[in-house]
Amino acid sequence: MQFSKESLFTEARSHKQFDGKALSDDDLQAIYELSKFAPTANNSCPLRIVFVNTIESMQRLASCALDFNQDKTKTTGSAAILAYDLDFHHEFAYLAPHMKQPTAHASWPIDRIERYAIANANLQAGFFIVAARALGFDCGPMGGFDVNAVESKFFNGTRWKFNCVVLLGRGDYSALHPRAPRLSFEQACRII
Ligand SMILES: Cc1cc2nc3c(=O)[nH]c(=O)nc-3n(C[C@H](O)[C@H](O)[C@H](O)COP(=O)(O)O)c2cc1C
């Protein structure tokens, strides 16, 4: 697989329209197998993913999309629903054998647990997008969904919380607005 800073960053876009073809299960697994190497605090790995990969399940996901995201979701072949698991710390004995107190998080208040989970799952989400691009796929990240509907239809019986959806496939560059500007180095950064 050939990739470059252009294909990963400067020319890659957040796509709104795809060719409608589903990825193979092997492709979905390959994206995960790369993105799982994202660094997280204490190797906590709070990201959880439901890959949506049939016409029926994509329709079910589209029924949870806010108006402006419905057509985009309906016409795309594959998507990943990215979640963070409030029970992420249950895996510490496996994920962080070096930890001195692997059960310490169990006594944390829920808002602290949630902040930690979101911060680290967002890092993993960024890696997920770059992993998909590295394997030659385009991404359409979207947060505009009915959170309760997604959680009850896709995460039932878990303590997974909705983060965002990433549409997956081959994007149509002609359907995009011109790239919006980014903050300049001077606006966003300081060297001290
Ligand atoms: C967490 C997140 C939520 C987003 N939500 C939506 C959304 O609900 N609908 C949509 O069309 N685009 C959504 N976007 C896409 C952003 O608008 C897009 O990433 C941003 O404008 C940069 O576009 P570019 O990558 O093409 O430069 C979302 C992106 C992210 C990362």
The ligand as an SDF file (V2000), in Angstrom:
LIG
                    3D

 31 33  0  0  0  0  0  0  0  0999 V2000
  -16.5830   14.6390   15.4330 C   0  0  0  0  0  0  0  0  0  0  0  0
  -17.0410   15.1510   14.0820 C   0  0  0  0  0  0  0  0  0  0  0  0
  -18.3900   15.3830   13.8760 C   0  0  0  0  0  0  0  0  0  0  0  0
  -18.8260   15.8020   12.6100 C   0  0  0  0  0  0  0  0  0  0  0  0
  -20.1790   15.9100   12.3680 N   0  0  0  0  0  0  0  0  0  0  0  0
  -20.6080   16.0820   11.0930 C   0  0  0  0  0  0  0  0  0  0  0  0
  -21.9980   15.9540   10.7780 C   0  0  0  0  0  0  0  0  0  0  0  0
  -22.8320   15.6700   11.6330 O   0  0  0  0  0  0  0  0  0  0  0  0
  -22.3700   16.1240    9.4780 N   0  0  0  0  0  0  0  0  0  0  0  0
  -21.4690   16.4240    8.4960 C   0  0  0  0  0  0  0  0  0  0  0  0
  -21.8720   16.5510    7.3420 O   0  0  0  0  0  0  0  0  0  0  0  0
  -20.1370   16.5600    8.7680 N   0  0  0  0  0  0  0  0  0  0  0  0
  -19.6950   16.3840   10.0370 C   0  0  0  0  0  0  0  0  0  0  0  0
  -18.3440   16.4400   10.3210 N   0  0  0  0  0  0  0  0  0  0  0  0
  -17.3800   16.7740    9.2540 C   0  0  0  0  0  0  0  0  0  0  0  0
  -16.6620   18.1170    9.5260 C   0  0  0  0  0  0  0  0  0  0  0  0
  -17.5230   19.1720    9.1790 O   0  0  0  0  0  0  0  0  0  0  0  0
  -15.3590   18.1280    8.7140 C   0  0  0  0  0  0  0  0  0  0  0  0
  -14.4990   17.1430    9.2660 O   0  0  0  0  0  0  0  0  0  0  0  0
  -14.6460   19.4840    8.7570 C   0  0  0  0  0  0  0  0  0  0  0  0
  -15.4480   20.4840    8.2000 O   0  0  0  0  0  0  0  0  0  0  0  0
  -13.3250   19.4320    7.9870 C   0  0  0  0  0  0  0  0  0  0  0  0
  -13.5680   19.0370    6.6600 O   0  0  0  0  0  0  0  0  0  0  0  0
  -12.3360   18.5080    5.7430 P   0  0  0  0  0  0  0  0  0  0  0  0
  -11.7520   17.3220    6.4660 O   0  0  0  0  0  0  0  0  0  0  0  0
  -12.9640   18.0940    4.4350 O   0  0  0  0  0  0  0  0  0  0  0  0
  -11.3850   19.6190    5.6040 O   0  0  0  0  0  0  0  0  0  0  0  0
  -17.8790   16.0590   11.5680 C   0  0  0  0  0  0  0  0  0  0  0  0
  -16.5150   15.8430   11.8160 C   0  0  0  0  0  0  0  0  0  0  0  0
  -16.0960   15.3810   13.0410 C   0  0  0  0  0  0  0  0  0  0  0  0
  -14.6150   15.0910   13.2450 C   0  0  0  0  0  0  0  0  0  0  0  0
  1  2  1  0
  2  3  1  0
  2 30  2  0
  3  4  2  0
  4  5  1  0
  4 28  1  0
  5  6  2  0
  6  7  1  0
  6 13  1  0
  7  8  2  0
  7  9  1  0
  9 10  1  0
 10 11  2  0
 10 12  1  0
 12 13  2  0
 13 14  1  0
 14 15  1  0
 14 28  1  0
 15 16  1  0
 16 17  1  0
 16 18  1  0
 18 19  1  0
 18 20  1  0
 20 21  1  0
 20 22  1  0
 22 23  1  0
 23 24  1  0
 24 25  2  0
 24 26  1  0
 24 27  1  0
 28 29  2  0
 29 30  1  0
 30 31  1  0
M  END
$$$$
